[in-house]
Amino acid sequence: MPLATSIRLVLFGPPGVGKGTQAAGIRARAGVPHISTGEMLREAMKNGSPLGQAVRAVVERGELVPDALIGDLVEERLSRPDAGSGFLLDGYPRTLAQADRLERYLAGKGLRLDGVVNLSVPEPEIIDRLTGRRVCPSCGALYHVRYSRPKVEGVCDRCGASLRARSDDTREAIGERLRIYHEQTAPLVARYQRDGLLVTVDGRGQPHEVLDRIVAAFPALRR
Ligand code: AMP
């Protein structure tokens, strides 16, 4: 277990830019929880909980679930003891309203974000990453049909479960997610830049190369 580092980061960027992969690497260094709103919703959908049933159609079309719903979910998660010394938010905030709510929530506790990592990859590469992405429905491990293949095709190296494409990694939903990113999420770049929190990191290359760039920008992550 790494030594816990007190750091509050947002991993930001379009779908498929590598937020989940980098979150795993940062988490291993900082020892703070990785809070992925997409993962939380997929877990709820898998369990068939009322939340999961309520959001399934929206998520599968690639649209955003309502700000109020996701805000409640995130605040409940941030209030748990393991997020007390820091967190790594992945996929939240995604709208200006969500960013405002997060800022108010943290300010109410006398806290603020330490930084926003804006991962950047050219759009054709993003589409390629998303269409070839495969996930393990059991342990969450990530693969790609060409760039990050499991040892046995279609089988998770870590736990042996059958790999799948995410239900929102269809061409149609990918198009919708990118459209929504540009329309509703990208405006946050200017806001976090203005707040002096934004660090833009080149997301191309091997995951460890991208992680090195992130660590270089945040000394608290250095070992
Ligand atoms: P992700 O795993 O981050 O790509 O999220 C998958 C899907 O979950 C998104 O396309 C949305 O439908 C939903 N979702 C995740 N995070 C949020 C958020 N912050 N606001 C609204 N919807 C979200």
Boltz pocket constraint, residues with backbone or C-beta under 6 A from the ligand:
constraints:
  - pocket:
      binder: B
      contacts: [[A, 15], [A, 37], [A, 38], [A, 39], [A, 41], [A, 58], [A, 59], [A, 60], [A, 62], [A, 63], [A, 64], [A, 65], [A, 66], [A, 70], [A, 90], [A, 91], [A, 92], [A, 93], [A, 94], [A, 98], [A, 168], [A, 177]]
      max_distance: 6.0
